[in-house]
Amino acid sequence: MEQVAQVRMLTIDDLPLLQAMDTGIEDDYVVRIFDRLIDSDSHELFGLFHEDQMMAVAGYSLFGQNKFAMLGRLRSDRRYQQRGHATKLLQPIIDHLRERPDVGWIGANTHLGNIPARRVLQKLGIDQGPVIHYLTLNQPDKLVGQTPGPVWTEVEDLNKKHELLNSLESNALGMFPYECYYPFPYDDALFTDEYIADSTFYVSPDESRFVVIKNDTKKYDYSHVKYFWNDHYTQPGFFETLLDHWNKNPENVGCWIDFSAEGFKHIPDLSAYDVQEPWILYGIWK
């Protein structure tokens, strides 16, 4: 009789089993930073095992004072695919998160075209959210169609920064781009004093718009832009403000901008950007 696969939290002793998996991923960063993930208070990894064989691995990361849990790092051994292992592994992880009183939201972020992953999330009862386009402005000389204007006024007062975030009445993104690749619901738990202090805020001359830029590293350094409207190209000085921040942070490779599906349609020419395949956010409140 075939033995039932088991799921358990990984320890540092499981590294050889992870390394033995045939995932097809060259230089897998999960293997490289495995010890840091295991020792971290904000990350957990789980494995799906059959006897002594690790067939799949996945985990979660916590954000916003542990209120938000993002599922991720899912990879499977190619020799054992098409057997529902992703669902078998993720369901116990979700059950584990549901039992944590500090976690209020569970979600995942995947490529729009990753139909197998989206089916798994749907099967697990995780609701579909907004489509997000990740673009990196890295050739500003090719920008066309933008409305020129002066650089917006920088806001340095911490309380004023909080007031700006709390003043937002309508959010075209449908989420808050906390980090590159890590969008979450727009929620005050994410807006800690430390996070806000490390972010640069700019207000437009008529004070009807603001933009937040925070330096972030995802392999490369970026000026990560958080803008909650779809009028990037019609707001005078918007792009001058982004480029001014980039000039002050020359180690960054470009300005990472999260566009909504509607905002993406308004871009007149993509030549100035490095364009990724669209992503889609899934999530559910407990």
C-alpha positions in Angstrom: 0.0 0.0 0.0 1.4 3.4 -0.9 2.3 5.5 2.1 0.6 8.9 2.6 2.8 11.9 1.9 3.5 14.1 5.0 4.1 17.8 5.5 6.3 19.2 8.2 8.3 22.4 8.9 11.9 22.2 7.7 15.0 22.5 9.8 18.6 23.1 8.9 19.1 19.3 8.7 16.8 19.1 5.7 19.2 21.0 3.4 20.6 17.9 1.8 17.1 16.7 0.9 16.4 20.1 -0.6 19.6 20.0 -2.6 18.6 16.5 -3.9 15.4 17.7 -5.5 15.3 18.0 -9.2 13.5 21.3 -9.6 15.2 22.4 -12.8 16.1 25.7 -11.2 19.7 26.7 -11.7 21.3 28.5 -8.7 18.1 28.3 -6.6 18.2 31.2 -4.2 16.2 29.2 -1.7 19.1 26.8 -1.4 21.6 29.6 -1.2 19.8 31.4 1.7 18.2 28.3 3.3 20.0 28.8 6.6 18.8 32.4 6.8 15.2 31.4 6.0 15.3 28.6 8.7 16.7 31.0 11.3 14.4 33.9 10.5 11.4 34.9 12.7 9.5 36.1 9.7 10.0 33.2 7.2 9.0 29.5 7.4 9.6 26.7 5.0 7.7 23.4 4.8 8.4 20.2 2.9 6.2 17.5 1.4 7.8 14.1 2.1 7.3 10.6 1.0 9.5 8.4 3.2 12.9 10.2 2.9 12.2 12.0 -0.4 11.3 15.7 -0.4 8.9 16.1 -3.2 8.0 19.7 -2.9 8.8 22.8 -0.8 7.0 26.0 0.0 6.7 28.5 2.7 5.5 32.0 3.8 6.9 35.3 4.8 5.3 37.7 7.3 4.9 41.4 6.9 3.1 44.3 8.6 3.7 43.3 12.2 2.9 39.7 11.2 -0.6 40.6 10.1 0.1 39.6 6.5 1.4 36.2 5.3 2.6 35.8 1.7 2.8 32.3 0.4 5.7 31.5 -1.9 8.9 29.7 -2.7 7.0 26.8 -4.1 9.0 24.3 -6.1 8.5 20.7 -6.9 10.7 17.8 -7.8 10.1 17.3 -11.6 10.1 13.5 -11.2 7.0 13.8 -9.1 4.9 16.5 -10.7 1.3 16.4 -11.8 0.3 14.6 -8.7 -1.4 17.4 -6.8 1.6 18.0 -4.5 1.2 21.8 -4.5 -2.2 21.5 -3.0 -1.2 18.8 -0.6 1.6 21.0 0.6 0.0 24.4 0.7 -3.3 23.4 2.4 -1.5 22.4 5.7 0.5 25.7 5.5 -2.7 27.7 5.2 -4.2 25.7 8.1 -1.1 26.5 10.1 -1.5 30.2 9.3 -5.2 30.2 10.2 -4.3 29.0 13.7 -1.9 31.9 14.2 -3.8 34.7 16.0 -1.5 37.4 14.8 -2.0 36.6 11.1 -5.1 38.4 9.6 -4.5 37.9 5.8 -3.1 35.1 3.7 -2.1 35.6 0.1 0.0 34.8 -2.9 1.4 36.6 -5.9 1.9 34.8 -9.2 2.2 35.4 -12.9 -1.0 36.1 -14.7 -0.2 33.4 -17.1 0.7 30.8 -14.5 -2.6 28.9 -14.9 -1.6 25.8 -12.8 -0.7 28.0 -9.8 -3.9 30.0 -10.1 -5.9 26.8 -10.2 -4.2 25.6 -7.0 -5.0 29.0 -5.3 -8.6 28.8 -6.4 -8.9 25.3 -5.1 -7.5 26.4 -1.8 -10.1 29.1 -1.5 -7.8 32.1 -2.0 -9.6 34.9 -3.8 -8.4 36.5 -7.0 -7.3 40.1 -6.7 -5.9 42.9 -8.9 -3.6 42.4 -11.9 -0.3 44.3 -11.4 2.2 45.3 -14.1 5.8 45.6 -12.8 7.9 47.9 -15.0 11.3 49.3 -14.4 12.0 52.7 -15.9 15.7 52.3 -16.9 16.0 54.3 -20.1 14.5 57.7 -19.2 15.8 59.2 -22.5 13.2 57.2 -24.3 10.3 58.6 -22.2 7.6 60.2 -24.4 4.1 61.6 -23.7 4.7 62.7 -20.1 3.7 66.2 -18.9 6.7 68.2 -17.9 6.8 70.1 -14.7 8.8 70.9 -11.6 10.1 68.3 -9.1 7.5 67.8 -6.4 8.1 69.0 -2.9 9.7 66.5 -0.5 7.9 65.8 2.8 10.2 65.1 5.7 7.9 65.3 8.7 6.9 61.8 9.9 3.4 62.8 11.0 2.7 64.5 7.6 3.8 61.3 5.8 1.3 59.3 7.9 -1.4 61.9 7.2 -0.8 61.5 3.4 -1.2 57.7 3.6 -4.3 58.1 5.7 -5.8 60.7 3.4 -6.0 58.3 0.4 -9.7 57.9 -0.5 -9.4 56.0 -3.8 -6.6 53.6 -4.7 -6.3 52.7 -8.4 -3.8 50.0 -7.6 -6.2 48.1 -5.4 -3.2 47.3 -3.1 -0.1 48.7 -1.4 3.2 47.8 -3.1 5.1 47.2 0.1 8.2 45.8 -1.6 9.1 44.8 -5.2 7.1 41.6 -5.8 5.3 41.9 -2.4 1.9 43.8 -2.8 -0.6 43.7 0.1 -3.9 45.2 1.0 -3.6 48.9 1.8 -3.5 48.7 5.6 -2.1 50.8 8.4 -0.3 47.8 9.9 2.2 48.1 7.0 2.9 51.8 7.8 5.3 51.5 10.7 7.3 54.5 11.7 10.5 52.7 10.6 9.1 51.9 7.2 7.8 55.4 6.7 11.0 57.0 7.9 12.9 55.0 5.3 10.6 56.1 2.5 10.8 59.4 0.6 7.5 61.2 0.1 6.8 63.9 -2.5 3.7 66.1 -2.9 2.5 67.7 -6.1 2.3 71.5 -6.4 -1.5 71.5 -6.0 -1.2 68.9 -3.2 -3.7 66.6 -5.0 -1.2 63.8 -5.5 1.7 62.3 -3.6 4.2 59.6 -4.5 6.3 57.4 -2.2 9.7 56.1 -3.2 11.6 53.6 -1.2 14.9 52.0 -2.1 14.6 48.2 -2.3 16.8 45.4 -3.3 15.6 42.3 -5.3 19.0 41.1 -6.7 19.4 44.7 -7.9 18.8 48.0 -6.2 15.7 49.9 -7.3 13.9 53.1 -6.6 10.5 51.5 -5.8 7.7 53.8 -6.7 4.3 53.7 -4.9 1.7 55.8 -6.7 -2.0 55.2 -6.3 -3.5 56.9 -9.4 -3.5 56.1 -13.1 -2.5 59.5 -14.3 1.3 59.2 -14.3 1.6 60.8 -17.7 -0.7 63.7 -17.1 0.6 64.9 -13.7 3.1 67.7 -14.3 6.5 66.9 -12.9 5.7 63.3 -11.9 8.6 61.8 -14.0 10.9 64.6 -13.1 10.4 63.7 -9.5 11.2 60.0 -10.1 14.3 60.9 -12.0 15.4 63.4 -9.3 15.2 60.6 -6.7 17.1 58.2 -9.0 19.8 60.8 -9.5 20.2 61.1 -5.7 20.5 57.3 -5.5 22.8 56.5 -8.5 23.4 52.9 -7.2 19.8 52.0 -8.2 19.4 50.4 -11.7 16.1 52.2 -12.3 12.7 53.2 -11.0 10.4 50.2 -10.4 6.8 51.2 -10.9 3.7 49.2 -10.1 1.0 49.9 -12.7 -2.6 48.8 -12.5 -4.1 47.1 -15.6 -5.8 50.5 -16.5 -2.6 52.5 -15.8 -0.6 50.2 -18.0 -3.0 50.9 -20.9 -2.2 54.6 -20.6 1.5 54.2 -21.2 2.1 55.7 -24.7 5.4 53.9 -25.3 7.1 51.1 -23.4 10.6 51.7 -24.9 11.8 53.3 -21.7 10.9 50.3 -19.5 12.0 46.8 -18.7 8.6 45.1 -18.8 7.8 41.9 -16.9 4.9 39.5 -17.5 1.9 40.7 -15.5 1.3 39.4 -12.0 -1.9 38.8 -10.1 -2.5 39.1 -6.4 -4.5 36.5 -4.5 -5.6 36.9 -0.9 -8.1 36.1 1.8 -8.9 37.7 5.1 -9.3 35.3 8.0 
